[in-house]
Amino acid sequence: MKRILLFISFCFILFIIYFDLTTGTLPTSQLTSNPVQPSLTVDKPVDPTLSYKEILIKPGDTLLSIMENDKEASNQPIEDIISDFQSLNEGLQPENMQIGKTYKIPIYK
């Protein structure tokens, strides 16, 4: 009887780990309740002629990983990249980007 309970407990723990890694355990209402946070104060004025491209966010994408693929953006300070991203996306913090949504990413020349 103890072996059966131990086996069932082991299977249950494996299922919990699998579920957490594939689906996650955070409720979706908590993640989408306040996706836009107030933007930080920016010393640099926003350039109205700032060019951008629209990117569909895939799992594992971050603002930094997207900008690393762009050769020209590698010379830009991260603070400038973040402030330009926020100005293009209505003050959205880069850490609040959601998978499956499209965002404006600044292009530097």
N, C-alpha and C positions, 0 to 999 in steps of 0.2 A: 504494500500500500504506500509506503514511503517513497519507493522508486517511482510510482505513478505520479504522485504529487510533485516530486522533484522534476520529473520529465515535463509535466504540464507547466510548471513554473518556468523552467528553462525555455520552453517554446513560447510562452507568453512574453518573456523578456526579449527574446529574439524578434517577435512581432512588434513590440514597442519600439525597438531600435530601428527596424526596417521602416515602420510607419513614420517615425520622426525624421529619418533621413530622406525619404521620398516625398512625403506630403507636408510635413511640418506640423507643429502643434500650436502655432500662434493663430488666434482668431483673425479672420480677414477684416472684421469691422474695426478692430484696434489699429490695423495698418492703414486703413483708408479713412479713418475718422478725421484726421487732420494732416493731409499730405503736404500742405503748403505752410511753411513756417515763415515768420518774418525774416526778411533778408538782413544781412549784416550791413553796417554802414560802409560805404565804398568811398575811398578817397578819390578815385579816378572817375571822371565824368563818363557817362555811357555814350558810346559812339553810335549815332543813329544809322550810320552806313555800315555797321558791322555785318559782314557776310556770315552766313551760317548754312549748315546742311541739316536736314531732318533725318534722324537715326531711329530705327526701331530697336528698342532695348531687348536683348536676349539674355537668358540666364548667364550670370557671371560677368556681365558687362558693368563697368563702372566708368565714371567720367574720365578718370586717369587712364584706364585701359583703352578707351576709345581714342583719347588724345595721343597716346603712345604710338598708335598706328599711323598718325599723321606726322610726316617728317618735319614740317614747318612748325608745328605746335610744340615740338620738343624743346625749342629755344625760349618758350614763353614761361614766365613764372606761374606757379600753380595758383597763386592768389588772383592773377589776372584772368586765368582760365575760369576759375570759379565765379568771379564777379561777372564776367561776360556771359557765362551760362545762366546765372541768376537773372540778369537783365533780359536775356532772350526768352526765358521761361517764367516770367512773372514772379520772380523771387523764390522759385523752388530751390531747395537745398539739394545738392547732388546726391546725398545719401538717401533721399526720398524718391529717387527714380524707381519706377515700377516696371517689371517685366511685361512686355507686350504693348507698351505705350510708346508713342513717338515724341521725341524731344528735339529741340533746336540746339545743335552743337556748333560753337563758333569755329570759323575757318580763319587761319592766320596765313598771311602771305609774306 
